[in-house]
Amino acid sequence: MDRLVEIRDLRVAFDGVPVLHGIDLDVAPGEALGLVGESGCGKSVTWLAALGLLPAKARVTGSVRLGAGELVGAPRETLETVRGKRIAMIFQDPSSALNPVIRVGKQICEALRLHRDLRGAAAKAEAIRLMEMVGIPDAPRRFDLYTHEFSGGQCQRLMIAMALAGRPDLLIADEPTTALDATIQAQILELLARLRRETGMATVFISHDLGAVAQVCERVCVMYAGRIVEAGPVERLFAHPRHPYTRGLFDAIPQMSGPRRRLVPIPGTVPDPRALPPGCAFAPRCTRAHDACSRTRPDLLAQPDGRTLACAYPVPEARHDSFSTERAMT
Ligand SMILES: Nc1ncnc2c1ncn2[C@@H]1O[C@H](COP(=O)(O)OP(=O)(O)OP(=O)(O)O)[C@@H](O)[C@H]1O
């Protein structure tokens, strides 16, 4: 696979407590990759570590290669150039990126000056083009407004416009739709999918919403307690989730169409990183666990069908009814 980003054995510890235990992950140019898992599994930390955005108390080891360059341990100036220009990140809360006391157009122009050295009328024209591209109606007039004059969904669009200002090769979208209502959520997902098609930038979509991941991603990586437990093409994982944790995430999604079925939440909670169970970290919550699971942690191994899987007793393919991405998306 042609690689834009290559992450190898990425580990993060806060105050000596490991929260990421050796992540291997590749992102290909132009691809849409989903990163899913319950809160606290390490999805955000993976990318914050890659971009050098974690607090100083975080110890980060391993390798994150972007083209020929290494990001782990890179000087601040290198990381500042990468952020925005090569890799942009958007978050659930637009207020993390937008300043309420500066007119939105001016903020986008500032991003254009910083990343592309555009100024004056050229910057203004490009800012308006970006606002139009993300679907802000009447962009030339609204260029001079403040964020409180935009709805939540529109602020999300403005944050995406800012992220696009540097023409990044990769957009990391960290729970970008979690705070929005369902209709707006669908529009933002459609926008992200369209922008990827139009610009050719790769997208990493961090979410605990499997339906959203199915809508925008080609490949999905499931994380649990700081490790990847299953990864592969979205359609294959959705048709036959094999890790009991992936299966558990599917069983917990409400289905709006198709045959009615009972929602089954995964029992228990994600373990505290300071008290990880021995062996497989999911074993205490797993209905398929054997005694050996609590002693030996399974390695993440390539499977003949193109996925990778870390489970000694995976869900057999024939045993469960399959999920179609179409059903999960509705
Ligand atoms: N600044 C920090 N200091 C200490 N621990 C942290 C810090 N940031 C994250 N962690 C811990 O690292 C682990 C992984 O967190 P992370 O935010 O990556 O999870 P996540 O899967 O992205 O969850 P969410 O969906 O809630 O964002 C958690 O146990 C979290 O408490």
The ligand as a Gaussian input file, in Angstrom:
#p B3LYP/6-31G(d) Opt

LIG

0 1
 N       -3.871000      14.964000      29.068000
 C       -4.074000      13.757000      29.605000
 N       -3.593000      13.433000      30.826000
 C       -3.794000      12.206000      31.361000
 N       -4.463000      11.216000      30.744000
 C       -4.968000      11.477000      29.534000
 C       -4.809000      12.750000      28.889000
 N       -5.411000      12.709000      27.679000
 C       -5.926000      11.468000      27.565000
 N       -5.661000      10.718000      28.663000
 C       -6.053000       9.326000      28.896000
 O       -5.636000       8.574000      27.762000
 C       -6.591000       7.553000      27.488000
 C       -7.022000       7.636000      26.035000
 O       -7.761000       8.854000      25.864000
 P       -8.352000       9.318000      24.464000
 O       -8.854000      10.706000      24.649000
 O       -7.375000       9.049000      23.392000
 O       -9.568000       8.348000      24.265000
 P      -10.627000       8.340000      23.090000
 O      -10.718000       6.932000      22.640000
 O      -10.285000       9.357000      22.067000
 O      -11.940000       8.744000      23.859000
 P      -13.023000       9.890000      23.548000
 O      -13.936000       9.286000      22.566000
 O      -13.646000      10.137000      24.880000
 O      -12.246000      11.089000      23.048000
 C       -7.730000       7.731000      28.487000
 O       -7.544000       6.833000      29.557000
 C       -7.560000       9.158000      28.944000
 O       -8.028000       9.326000      30.274000

